[in-house]
C-alpha cells in the first residue's frame, strides 16, 4: 500500500514537472533565457580571450588580467542584454538600470577575481605559463557559471522588468 502511494506521488510529481517545463518552454521567459544564454556565450568568449591575452601575452597579474577582461566584456554584455534579451529601447535609466547592472557586474567581478587570484596562487609552481593561464580561465568560467542563473533572475524580474505605469490614486475607476 505504501509502495503504491509513493509511486502515485512520484508519477504525479513527474507529470506536474513535465507540464510546468512544457509551459515554460513556450513562455516569453524561456525565449529570454535562450537569448540571455547566447549573450552570455559572447561575453564569456570576450572575457576569456581577454583574460588569456592580458595574462599570457601581456604578462599582467592574474587579478589585473581578470579585471580588465571582465570590464571590457561587460560593456557589450550590458547593451546586448538590454536591447536583445530584454527588448529595452531608448535611453538607459541611470538609477534603475545602469547603476544596478554595474553593481551586479562589480560583485561578479570581485568573486571571479578572487577565484582567479586563488587559482593563480595555487598554480604558481606549474612550469608552463599556458597551463597556468588555462587554470585561470577555468576559475573565471566556473565562477560566472555559478552566477549565471542568479543574474538572469535578477535582470529579468528586477532590473529589466516591464514596468506598468501606476494609476493615480485619486482617479476613480469607471466601467
Secondary structure per residue as TSV (DSSP state, phi and psi in degrees):
chain	resnum	aa	ss	phi	psi
A	1	X	-	360.0	-45.3
A	2	X	H	-65.0	-39.8
A	3	X	H	-60.1	-43.8
A	4	X	H	-63.8	-39.6
A	5	X	H	-63.0	-44.8
A	6	X	H	-63.8	-44.5
A	7	X	H	-60.4	-41.6
A	8	X	H	-64.4	-43.4
A	9	X	H	-64.8	-45.2
A	10	X	H	-62.4	-43.6
A	11	X	H	-62.1	-45.1
A	12	X	H	-63.8	-41.4
A	13	X	H	-63.5	-42.1
A	14	X	H	-63.4	-42.9
A	15	X	H	-63.7	-42.7
A	16	X	H	-63.3	-43.6
A	17	X	H	-63.3	-44.6
A	18	X	H	-60.8	-42.7
A	19	X	H	-62.9	-45.3
A	20	X	H	-65.4	-40.9
A	21	X	H	-64.2	-40.3
A	22	X	H	-63.4	-43.0
A	23	X	H	-64.1	-41.2
A	24	X	H	-65.0	-39.6
A	25	X	H	-60.7	-24.6
A	26	X	T	-103.6	12.7
A	27	X	S	-97.4	159.0
A	28	X	H	-61.3	-31.2
A	29	X	H	-65.0	-33.2
A	30	X	H	-67.3	-41.9
A	31	X	H	-61.9	-40.3
A	32	X	H	-62.7	-42.4
A	33	X	H	-62.5	-39.1
A	34	X	H	-65.6	-44.2
A	35	X	H	-64.4	-40.7
A	36	X	H	-60.9	-41.3
A	37	X	H	-62.2	-40.8
A	38	X	H	-63.4	-45.4
A	39	X	H	-63.6	-37.5
A	40	X	H	-64.0	-37.5
A	41	X	H	-63.1	-44.3
A	42	X	H	-62.5	-48.6
A	43	X	H	-64.0	-38.3
A	44	X	H	-64.7	-41.6
A	45	X	H	-61.9	-43.2
A	46	X	H	-63.8	-47.2
A	47	X	H	-64.4	-47.9
A	48	X	H	-67.9	-36.7
A	49	X	H	-63.0	-43.8
A	50	X	H	-64.4	-41.7
A	51	X	H	-59.6	-46.0
A	52	X	H	-62.2	-46.1
A	53	X	I	-60.6	-50.9
A	54	X	I	-65.9	-38.9
A	55	X	I	-81.1	-53.6
A	56	X	I	-78.8	-41.8
A	57	X	I	-90.5	-47.4
A	58	X	S	-93.0	-4.9
A	59	X	-	60.9	35.0
A	60	X	-	-72.9	163.8
A	61	X	-	-69.1	160.3
A	62	X	H	-55.6	-44.4
A	63	X	H	-63.4	-49.7
A	64	X	H	-66.9	-34.9
A	65	X	H	-59.9	-44.8
A	66	X	H	-66.7	-41.5
A	67	X	H	-60.9	-51.7
A	68	X	H	-63.4	-43.1
A	69	X	H	-63.1	-41.8
A	70	X	H	-69.6	-42.9
A	71	X	H	-60.9	-44.4
A	72	X	H	-63.2	-42.1
A	73	X	H	-71.7	-27.4
A	74	X	H	-70.7	-28.7
A	75	X	H	-63.9	-55.5
A	76	X	H	-66.6	-29.3
A	77	X	H	-60.1	-43.3
A	78	X	H	-63.2	-53.3
A	79	X	H	-66.6	-40.3
A	80	X	H	-66.1	-41.4
A	81	X	I	-62.2	-48.3
A	82	X	I	-61.7	-48.4
A	83	X	I	-83.6	-42.0
A	84	X	I	-95.3	-44.9
A	85	X	I	-75.4	-51.8
A	86	X	S	-102.4	3.2
A	87	X	-	55.5	38.8
A	88	X	-	-90.4	133.3
A	89	X	-	-120.4	168.6
A	90	X	S	83.2	-169.6
A	91	X	S	-72.2	145.7
A	92	X	-	-72.1	143.8
A	93	X	-	-92.0	124.3
A	94	X	I	-59.5	-51.6
A	95	X	I	-86.9	-21.5
A	96	X	I	-95.8	-19.6
A	97	X	I	-127.8	-58.9
A	98	X	I	-65.1	-53.6
A	99	X	H	-63.2	-48.7
A	100	X	H	-60.6	-38.5
A	101	X	H	-61.2	-46.6
A	102	X	H	-71.1	-29.0
A	103	X	H	-64.7	-45.1
A	104	X	H	-63.5	-44.6
A	105	X	H	-62.7	-39.8
A	106	X	H	-67.1	-40.2
A	107	X	H	-61.8	-43.0
A	108	X	H	-63.7	-40.2
A	109	X	H	-61.8	-43.3
A	110	X	H	-60.3	-48.5
A	111	X	H	-62.1	-44.5
A	112	X	H	-69.1	-35.5
A	113	X	H	-66.8	-40.7
A	114	X	H	-60.5	-42.9
A	115	X	H	-64.8	-42.3
A	116	X	H	-68.4	-41.8
A	117	X	H	-63.9	-41.8
A	118	X	H	-62.1	-45.9
A	119	X	H	-62.5	-40.8
A	120	X	H	-62.9	-39.9
A	121	X	H	-65.6	-45.7
A	122	X	H	-68.0	-29.6
A	123	X	T	-94.4	6.0
A	124	X	T	-60.8	-24.7
A	125	X	T	-89.2	-6.1
A	126	X	-	-73.3	131.1
A	127	X	S	-67.2	-37.9
A	128	X	-	-84.5	121.6
A	129	X	H	-67.5	-30.9
A	130	X	H	-66.0	-40.7
A	131	X	H	-65.0	-43.1
A	132	X	H	-60.6	-40.4
A	133	X	H	-62.0	-40.5
A	134	X	H	-61.5	-38.6
A	135	X	H	-65.1	-40.5
A	136	X	H	-63.5	-41.6
A	137	X	H	-61.2	-42.0
A	138	X	H	-65.1	-39.0
A	139	X	H	-64.4	-43.5
A	140	X	H	-62.6	-48.4
A	141	X	H	-62.0	-43.4
A	142	X	H	-64.4	-41.2
A	143	X	H	-63.0	-48.8
A	144	X	H	-69.2	-29.4
A	145	X	H	-62.4	-40.8
A	146	X	H	-67.3	-32.3
A	147	X	H	-85.5	-12.8
A	148	X	H	-56.4	-56.1
A	149	X	H	-67.7	-37.7
A	150	X	H	-60.0	-43.9
A	151	X	H	-66.4	-37.7
A	152	X	H	-60.5	-45.3
A	153	X	H	-60.2	-46.2
A	154	X	H	-63.8	-45.1
A	155	X	I	-63.7	-45.0
A	156	X	I	-71.2	-43.8
A	157	X	I	-92.5	-22.1
A	158	X	I	-120.5	-56.8
A	159	X	I	-73.6	-50.9
A	160	X	S	-109.1	22.3
A	161	X	-	-66.3	156.1
A	162	X	-	-78.3	121.7
A	163	X	-	-94.7	124.9
A	164	X	-	-90.8	127.7
A	165	X	-	-60.9	140.0
A	166	X	-	-79.4	144.5
A	167	X	-	-80.8	138.0
A	168	X	-	-61.0	139.6
A	169	X	T	-72.3	-19.2
A	170	X	T	-90.9	0.8
A	171	X	S	-94.9	120.4
A	172	X	-	-70.0	144.0
A	173	X	-	-89.2	124.0
A	174	X	-	-120.8	154.0
A	175	X	-	-100.1	360.0
